[in-house]
Amino acid sequence: MRTLLHYVRLYVLIATQYVKARMQYRADFWISSVGMVFTSIATVFVFWVLFHSIPDLAGWSFDEILFIYAFYLLSVVPLQLFFDNIWQLRFHVVEGSFIKYYLRPINMMFYYMSDMVDLKGWVQLALGVFMLIYASQRLGLTWNLWRLGVLGMALFSSSLVAISILTIAACATFWIVGSFPVMDLALKIRDFSPYPMTIFDGFFRFLFTYLIPIGFVAFYPSQFFLRPEQVPLLTYFSPLMGIGSFALAYFVWTKGVNSYTGTGS
């Protein structure tokens, strides 16, 4: 417990300094935040156009898809707030600046990830909560303390999966010089997360469930709330998938940082 509190205090100190520096460029924050809002609205508009032509998608209504998308937005908030520095990993490794993270007697993943905070994550959090409430009202879903607790646990495990997928992809930079295509591919695959896995054929459903488990980012855990009377068996494995995915990502990260030797200059 003492170690956990120590890391919490460290994170607050590091994040506070970063936020102070970033708020010197407030126009950048507001412009990027507005851009994020419009990107999310554009995605919802695509769903609306799709359902305007097709009443339901493999048995899923527009409001159910909206709920899954809201769940997705909330599940990737921790990735933006606490792990956004993963996008810069390839630059630090190639330029040699990653070596500085070896010089502190604290967990290296913690030190590296806490070095950047994406403030837009708070905007996405607000947007996700708004969409979730709106979709819940449209679907007639009721919430109580038990369901909110299940929602919190489901979002936690979903966040671990989302974080793990991009972390593993980013770690390719420890072995591949031009690793951006790997990261870009992981991002493009993650963009399928808000869609029901049942719309994909057998191969892609297997791929997105067991090999690159984006189905556990939003679709499978959201079934606890959308269709509680017919929850797929896979839904109950969401916590294990989250913990297992993060354990694998941390293993790959450790292997990567142990193999890093700097630029040689």
C-alpha contacts under 8 A as a table, 3 or more apart, distances in Angstrom:
res1	aa1	res2	aa2	distance
1	M	4	L	5.03
1	M	5	L	6.23
2	R	5	L	5.19
2	R	6	H	6.13
3	T	6	H	4.95
3	T	7	Y	6.32
4	L	7	Y	5.21
4	L	8	V	6.23
5	L	8	V	4.94
5	L	9	R	6.21
6	H	9	R	5.27
6	H	10	L	6.24
7	Y	10	L	4.92
7	Y	11	Y	6.00
8	V	11	Y	5.09
8	V	12	V	6.24
9	R	12	V	5.17
9	R	13	L	6.29
10	L	13	L	5.18
10	L	14	I	6.15
11	Y	14	I	5.18
11	Y	15	A	5.80
11	Y	114	S	6.12
12	V	15	A	5.22
12	V	16	T	5.82
13	L	16	T	5.24
13	L	17	Q	6.45
14	I	17	Q	5.41
14	I	18	Y	6.43
14	I	114	S	6.61
14	I	115	D	6.59
15	A	18	Y	5.04
15	A	19	V	6.08
15	A	114	S	6.38
15	A	115	D	6.85
15	A	116	M	6.94
15	A	117	V	6.52
16	T	19	V	5.14
16	T	20	K	6.17
17	Q	20	K	5.16
17	Q	21	A	6.35
18	Y	21	A	5.16
18	Y	22	R	6.18
18	Y	115	D	7.19
18	Y	116	M	6.51
18	Y	117	V	7.09
19	V	22	R	5.03
19	V	23	M	6.01
19	V	117	V	7.19
19	V	119	L	7.81
20	K	23	M	5.34
20	K	24	Q	6.88
21	A	24	Q	5.62
21	A	25	Y	7.91
22	R	25	Y	5.69
22	R	26	R	7.27
22	R	29	F	7.99
23	M	26	R	5.05
23	M	29	F	7.56
25	Y	28	D	5.61
25	Y	29	F	6.85
26	R	29	F	5.03
26	R	30	W	6.29
27	A	30	W	5.22
27	A	31	I	5.98
28	D	31	I	5.25
28	D	32	S	6.02
29	F	32	S	5.37
29	F	33	S	5.99
29	F	119	L	7.48
29	F	120	K	7.21
30	W	33	S	4.99
30	W	34	V	6.09
31	I	34	V	5.25
31	I	35	G	6.17
32	S	35	G	4.89
32	S	36	M	6.20
32	S	120	K	7.39
33	S	36	M	5.05
33	S	37	V	6.37
33	S	120	K	5.52
33	S	123	V	6.57
34	V	37	V	5.09
34	V	38	F	6.27
35	G	38	F	5.20
35	G	39	T	6.12
36	M	39	T	5.03
36	M	40	S	6.30
36	M	120	K	7.76
36	M	124	Q	7.52
37	V	40	S	5.25
37	V	41	I	6.20
37	V	123	V	7.78
37	V	124	Q	7.51
37	V	127	L	7.51
38	F	41	I	4.92
38	F	42	A	5.95
39	T	42	A	5.05
39	T	43	T	6.37
40	S	43	T	5.12
40	S	44	V	6.41
41	I	44	V	5.07
41	I	45	F	6.11
42	A	45	F	4.90
42	A	46	V	6.25
43	T	46	V	5.08
43	T	47	F	6.46
44	V	47	F	5.03
44	V	48	W	6.20
44	V	66	L	7.24
45	F	48	W	4.88
45	F	49	V	6.14
46	V	49	V	5.17
46	V	50	L	6.11
47	F	50	L	5.04
47	F	51	F	6.16
47	F	62	F	7.10
47	F	65	I	7.81
48	W	51	F	5.20
48	W	52	H	5.91
48	W	62	F	7.05
49	V	52	H	4.94
49	V	53	S	6.60
50	L	53	S	5.51
50	L	54	I	6.10
51	F	54	I	4.56
51	F	55	P	5.27
51	F	56	D	6.34
51	F	57	L	7.49
51	F	61	S	7.84
51	F	62	F	6.30
52	H	55	P	6.55
54	I	57	L	6.83
55	P	61	S	7.17
56	D	59	G	5.55
56	D	60	W	5.30
56	D	61	S	4.96
56	D	62	F	7.02
57	L	60	W	4.95
57	L	61	S	6.58
57	L	199	I	7.38
58	A	198	T	6.95
58	A	199	I	5.90
60	W	64	E	6.24
60	W	65	I	6.81
60	W	196	P	7.92
61	S	64	E	5.25
61	S	65	I	6.34
62	F	65	I	5.11
62	F	66	L	6.13
63	D	66	L	4.91
63	D	67	F	6.22
63	D	135	A	5.71
63	D	138	R	6.68
63	D	139	L	6.67
64	E	67	F	5.03
64	E	68	I	6.31
64	E	135	A	7.27
64	E	139	L	7.48
64	E	226	L	7.02
65	I	68	I	5.06
65	I	69	Y	6.13
65	I	194	P	7.38
65	I	195	Y	7.07
65	I	196	P	7.67
66	L	69	Y	5.02
66	L	70	A	6.15
66	L	131	M	7.26
66	L	132	L	7.79
66	L	135	A	6.19
67	F	70	A	5.07
67	F	71	F	6.16
67	F	131	M	7.08
67	F	132	L	5.66
67	F	135	A	5.31
67	F	136	S	7.09
67	F	222	S	7.96
68	I	71	F	4.98
68	I	72	Y	6.15
68	I	194	P	5.72
68	I	195	Y	7.46
68	I	218	A	5.93
68	I	219	F	6.18
68	I	222	S	6.29
69	Y	72	Y	4.89
69	Y	73	L	6.25
69	Y	194	P	4.84
69	Y	195	Y	7.71
69	Y	218	A	7.40
70	A	73	L	5.08
70	A	74	L	6.36
70	A	127	L	7.97
70	A	128	G	4.83
70	A	129	V	7.13
70	A	131	M	5.44
70	A	132	L	5.21
71	F	74	L	5.24
71	F	75	S	6.12
71	F	128	G	6.96
71	F	132	L	6.91
71	F	155	L	7.58
71	F	218	A	5.77
71	F	222	S	6.95
72	Y	75	S	5.06
72	Y	76	V	6.44
72	Y	193	S	7.01
72	Y	194	P	5.93
72	Y	217	V	6.42
72	Y	218	A	4.98
73	L	76	V	5.60
73	L	77	V	6.61
73	L	124	Q	6.61
73	L	125	L	7.20
73	L	127	L	7.88
73	L	128	G	5.31
74	L	77	V	5.32
74	L	124	Q	7.29
74	L	125	L	5.83
74	L	128	G	5.39
74	L	129	V	7.30
74	L	155	L	7.13
75	S	78	P	6.98
75	S	155	L	5.26
75	S	156	F	7.17
75	S	158	S	5.70
75	S	159	S	4.76
75	S	162	A	7.48
75	S	217	V	6.73
75	S	218	A	7.30
76	V	79	L	5.12
76	V	80	Q	6.57
76	V	159	S	5.71
76	V	162	A	6.39
76	V	163	I	7.67
77	V	80	Q	5.23
77	V	81	L	6.14
77	V	121	G	5.38
77	V	122	W	7.56
77	V	124	Q	6.67
77	V	125	L	6.19
77	V	159	S	7.71
78	P	81	L	5.01
78	P	82	F	5.58
78	P	83	F	7.08
78	P	121	G	7.60
78	P	159	S	6.48
79	L	82	F	5.63
79	L	83	F	4.82
79	L	84	D	6.08
79	L	159	S	6.93
79	L	162	A	7.15
79	L	163	I	5.56
80	Q	83	F	5.78
80	Q	84	D	4.80
80	Q	117	V	7.17
80	Q	118	D	5.48
80	Q	119	L	7.95
80	Q	120	K	7.63
80	Q	121	G	5.39
81	L	84	D	6.36
81	L	117	V	5.16
81	L	118	D	5.06
81	L	119	L	6.62
81	L	120	K	7.90
81	L	121	G	5.43
81	L	122	W	7.79
82	F	85	N	7.92
82	F	113	M	6.30
82	F	114	S	6.35
82	F	116	M	7.44
82	F	117	V	5.97
82	F	118	D	7.59
83	F	86	I	5.85
83	F	113	M	5.18
83	F	114	S	7.36
83	F	116	M	7.68
83	F	117	V	7.57
83	F	163	I	7.26
84	D	87	W	6.16
84	D	113	M	7.07
84	D	116	M	6.49
84	D	117	V	6.40
84	D	118	D	6.17
85	N	88	Q	5.35
85	N	89	L	6.78
85	N	112	Y	7.24
85	N	113	M	5.48
85	N	114	S	7.76
85	N	115	D	6.96
85	N	116	M	5.42
85	N	117	V	7.50
86	I	89	L	5.28
86	I	113	M	6.92
86	I	166	L	7.65
86	I	167	T	6.55
86	I	170	A	6.52
87	W	90	R	7.31
87	W	170	A	7.14
88	Q	91	F	5.45
88	Q	92	H	6.46
89	L	92	H	5.21
89	L	93	V	6.14
89	L	98	F	7.82
89	L	170	A	6.75
89	L	171	C	7.81
89	L	173	T	7.53
90	R	93	V	5.18
90	R	94	V	6.06
90	R	170	A	7.12
90	R	173	T	5.45
90	R	174	F	7.97
90	R	179	S	7.15
90	R	180	F	7.60
91	F	94	V	5.27
91	F	95	E	5.86
92	H	95	E	5.30
92	H	96	G	5.77
92	H	97	S	4.91
92	H	98	F	4.75
93	V	96	G	5.22
93	V	97	S	6.55
93	V	98	F	5.31
93	V	99	I	7.99
93	V	173	T	7.16
93	V	174	F	7.11
93	V	262	G	7.23
93	V	263	T	7.95
94	V	97	S	7.98
94	V	177	V	7.26
94	V	263	T	6.98
95	E	98	F	7.74
95	E	263	T	7.02
96	G	99	I	6.14
96	G	262	G	5.38
96	G	263	T	5.25
97	S	100	K	6.09
98	F	101	Y	5.86
98	F	102	Y	7.87
98	F	262	G	7.62
99	I	102	Y	5.66
99	I	103	L	7.55
99	I	262	G	6.36
100	K	103	L	5.53
101	Y	104	R	6.45
101	Y	108	M	6.24
101	Y	111	Y	6.86
101	Y	112	Y	6.53
102	Y	108	M	6.92
104	R	108	M	7.96
106	I	110	F	7.59
106	I	111	Y	6.81
107	N	110	F	5.38
107	N	111	Y	6.19
108	M	111	Y	4.98
108	M	112	Y	5.97
109	M	112	Y	5.22
109	M	113	M	5.97
109	M	253	W	7.86
110	F	113	M	5.36
110	F	114	S	5.93
111	Y	114	S	5.45
111	Y	115	D	6.50
112	Y	115	D	5.45
113	M	116	M	6.36
114	S	117	V	6.93
118	D	121	G	5.80
119	L	122	W	5.96
119	L	123	V	7.62
120	K	123	V	5.08
120	K	124	Q	6.40
121	G	124	Q	4.99
121	G	125	L	6.08
122	W	125	L	4.90
122	W	126	A	6.32
123	V	126	A	5.24
123	V	127	L	6.22
124	Q	127	L	4.96
124	Q	128	G	5.93
125	L	128	G	5.14
125	L	129	V	6.17
126	A	129	V	5.22
126	A	130	F	6.18
127	L	130	F	5.15
127	L	131	M	6.21
128	G	131	M	5.18
128	G	132	L	6.02
129	V	132	L	5.07
129	V	133	I	6.16
130	F	133	I	5.29
130	F	134	Y	6.15
131	M	134	Y	5.02
131	M	135	A	5.95
132	L	135	A	5.21
132	L	136	S	5.96
133	I	136	S	5.05
133	I	137	Q	6.21
134	Y	137	Q	5.25
134	Y	138	R	6.34
135	A	138	R	5.04
135	A	139	L	6.12
136	S	139	L	5.08
136	S	140	G	5.88
136	S	141	L	4.94
136	S	142	T	7.41
137	Q	140	G	5.01
137	Q	141	L	6.21
138	R	141	L	7.86
141	L	225	F	7.73
143	W	147	R	5.84
143	W	148	L	6.56
144	N	147	R	5.37
144	N	148	L	6.10
145	L	148	L	5.07
145	L	149	G	6.06
146	W	149	G	5.10
146	W	150	V	6.31
147	R	150	V	5.01
147	R	151	L	6.05
148	L	151	L	4.87
148	L	152	G	6.18
149	G	152	G	5.09
149	G	153	M	6.38
150	V	153	M	5.17
150	V	154	A	6.00
151	L	154	A	5.04
151	L	155	L	6.03
152	G	155	L	5.21
152	G	156	F	6.15
153	M	156	F	5.04
153	M	157	S	6.35
153	M	239	P	7.83
154	A	157	S	5.36
154	A	158	S	6.10
154	A	221	P	5.92
154	A	222	S	7.91
154	A	238	S	7.28
154	A	239	P	7.14
155	L	158	S	4.94
155	L	159	S	5.95
155	L	221	P	7.94
156	F	159	S	5.15
156	F	160	L	6.45
156	F	242	G	7.98
157	S	160	L	5.15
157	S	161	V	6.58
157	S	238	S	6.41
157	S	239	P	5.06
157	S	240	L	7.90
157	S	241	M	7.43
157	S	242	G	4.50
157	S	243	I	6.91
158	S	161	V	5.21
158	S	162	A	6.39
158	S	216	F	5.95
158	S	217	V	4.47
158	S	218	A	6.68
158	S	221	P	7.53
158	S	238	S	7.28
158	S	239	P	7.85
158	S	242	G	6.13
159	S	162	A	5.08
159	S	163	I	6.02
159	S	217	V	6.76
159	S	242	G	7.49
160	L	163	I	5.12
160	L	164	S	5.95
160	L	242	G	4.97
160	L	243	I	6.80
160	L	245	S	6.99
160	L	246	F	5.81
161	V	164	S	5.08
161	V	165	I	6.26
161	V	213	P	7.30
161	V	214	I	7.38
161	V	216	F	6.94
161	V	217	V	6.15
161	V	241	M	7.13
161	V	242	G	4.92
161	V	243	I	7.89
161	V	245	S	5.76
161	V	246	F	6.64
162	A	165	I	5.48
162	A	166	L	6.75
162	A	190	R	7.79
162	A	214	I	7.31
162	A	217	V	6.06
163	I	166	L	5.66
163	I	167	T	6.04
163	I	246	F	7.44
164	S	167	T	5.00
164	S	168	I	6.02
164	S	245	S	5.76
164	S	246	F	5.12
164	S	248	L	7.66
164	S	249	A	5.17
165	I	168	I	5.48
165	I	169	A	6.34
165	I	186	A	6.97
165	I	212	I	7.34
165	I	245	S	7.74
165	I	249	A	7.50
166	L	169	A	4.99
166	L	170	A	5.95
166	L	183	M	6.81
166	L	186	A	6.31
166	L	187	L	7.23
167	T	170	A	5.06
167	T	171	C	6.17
167	T	249	A	6.17
167	T	253	W	7.58
168	I	171	C	5.20
168	I	172	A	6.99
168	I	249	A	5.31
168	I	252	V	6.45
168	I	253	W	7.18
169	A	172	A	5.64
169	A	182	V	5.87
169	A	183	M	5.17
169	A	186	A	6.42
170	A	173	T	6.13
170	A	179	S	7.53
170	A	182	V	7.43
170	A	183	M	5.67
171	C	174	F	5.75
171	C	175	W	7.90
171	C	252	V	7.01
171	C	253	W	6.14
171	C	256	G	6.37
172	A	175	W	5.61
172	A	176	I	5.77
172	A	179	S	5.99
172	A	182	V	7.25
173	T	176	I	4.90
173	T	177	V	5.90
173	T	178	G	7.19
173	T	179	S	5.10
173	T	180	F	7.95
174	F	177	V	7.57
174	F	256	G	5.44
174	F	257	V	7.38
174	F	259	S	7.23
174	F	260	Y	6.35
175	W	256	G	7.67
176	I	179	S	5.40
178	G	181	P	7.39
179	S	182	V	5.52
179	S	183	M	6.80
180	F	183	M	5.11
180	F	184	D	6.00
181	P	184	D	4.91
181	P	185	L	5.92
182	V	185	L	5.17
182	V	186	A	6.29
183	M	186	A	5.12
183	M	187	L	6.31
184	D	187	L	5.11
184	D	188	K	6.22
185	L	188	K	5.09
185	L	189	I	6.13
186	A	189	I	5.14
186	A	190	R	6.09
187	L	190	R	5.00
187	L	191	D	6.37
188	K	191	D	5.19
188	K	192	F	7.43
189	I	192	F	5.71
189	I	193	S	7.70
189	I	214	I	7.78
190	R	193	S	5.39
190	R	214	I	6.10
191	D	194	P	7.07
192	F	195	Y	5.69
192	F	214	I	7.39
193	S	196	P	7.84
193	S	214	I	5.30
193	S	215	G	5.95
193	S	217	V	6.17
193	S	218	A	6.14
193	S	219	F	7.03
194	P	218	A	6.10
194	P	219	F	6.64
195	Y	199	I	7.71
195	Y	219	F	6.94
196	P	199	I	5.92
196	P	200	F	8.00
196	P	215	G	7.79
196	P	219	F	5.72
197	M	200	F	5.74
197	M	205	R	5.89
197	M	208	F	7.63
197	M	215	G	6.31
197	M	219	F	6.87
198	T	201	D	7.54
198	T	205	R	7.17
200	F	203	F	7.92
200	F	204	F	5.85
200	F	205	R	5.51
201	D	204	F	5.72
201	D	205	R	5.92
202	G	205	R	5.16
202	G	206	F	6.09
203	F	206	F	5.20
203	F	207	L	6.15
204	F	207	L	4.79
204	F	208	F	5.92
205	R	208	F	5.25
205	R	209	T	5.99
206	F	209	T	5.16
206	F	210	Y	5.83
206	F	211	L	7.25
207	L	210	Y	5.71
207	L	211	L	5.00
207	L	212	I	5.86
207	L	213	P	7.26
208	F	211	L	6.25
208	F	212	I	4.99
208	F	213	P	4.81
208	F	214	I	5.39
208	F	215	G	5.72
209	T	212	I	6.38
209	T	213	P	4.40
209	T	214	I	6.52
209	T	215	G	5.37
209	T	216	F	7.15
210	Y	213	P	5.34
213	P	216	F	5.77
213	P	217	V	7.51
214	I	217	V	5.19
214	I	218	A	7.58
215	G	218	A	6.22
215	G	219	F	5.33
215	G	220	Y	5.96
216	F	219	F	6.08
216	F	220	Y	5.30
216	F	221	P	6.33
216	F	235	T	7.82
216	F	238	S	6.14
216	F	241	M	7.48
216	F	242	G	7.92
217	V	220	Y	7.56
217	V	221	P	7.50
218	A	221	P	5.93
218	A	222	S	5.89
219	F	222	S	5.38
219	F	223	Q	6.74
220	Y	223	Q	5.56
220	Y	224	F	7.95
220	Y	232	P	7.44
220	Y	234	L	6.86
220	Y	235	T	4.90
220	Y	238	S	7.34
221	P	224	F	5.97
221	P	235	T	5.38
221	P	236	Y	7.87
221	P	238	S	6.38
222	S	225	F	5.70
222	S	226	L	6.31
223	Q	226	L	4.92
223	Q	227	R	5.31
223	Q	228	P	6.39
223	Q	231	V	5.76
223	Q	232	P	7.52
223	Q	235	T	7.07
224	F	227	R	6.27
224	F	228	P	5.03
224	F	231	V	6.18
224	F	235	T	7.50
225	F	228	P	5.71
227	R	230	Q	5.62
227	R	231	V	6.14
228	P	231	V	5.37
231	V	235	T	6.65
232	P	235	T	5.49
232	P	236	Y	7.67
233	L	236	Y	5.78
233	L	237	F	7.40
234	L	237	F	5.27
234	L	238	S	6.96
235	T	238	S	5.42
236	Y	239	P	7.35
237	F	240	L	5.30
237	F	241	M	6.07
238	S	241	M	5.02
238	S	242	G	6.15
239	P	242	G	5.08
239	P	243	I	6.23
240	L	243	I	5.20
240	L	244	G	5.80
241	M	244	G	5.09
241	M	245	S	5.81
242	G	245	S	5.24
242	G	246	F	6.23
243	I	246	F	5.28
243	I	247	A	6.12
244	G	247	A	5.08
244	G	248	L	6.23
245	S	248	L	5.15
245	S	249	A	6.17
246	F	249	A	4.88
246	F	250	Y	6.03
247	A	250	Y	5.15
247	A	251	F	6.17
248	L	251	F	5.01
248	L	252	V	6.25
249	A	252	V	5.14
249	A	253	W	6.07
250	Y	253	W	4.92
250	Y	254	T	6.07
251	F	254	T	5.14
251	F	255	K	6.24
252	V	255	K	5.10
252	V	256	G	6.09
253	W	256	G	5.00
253	W	257	V	6.20
254	T	257	V	5.32
254	T	258	N	6.07
255	K	258	N	5.21
255	K	259	S	6.25
256	G	259	S	5.21
256	G	260	Y	6.33
257	V	260	Y	5.15
261	T	264	G	7.31
262	G	265	S	7.87
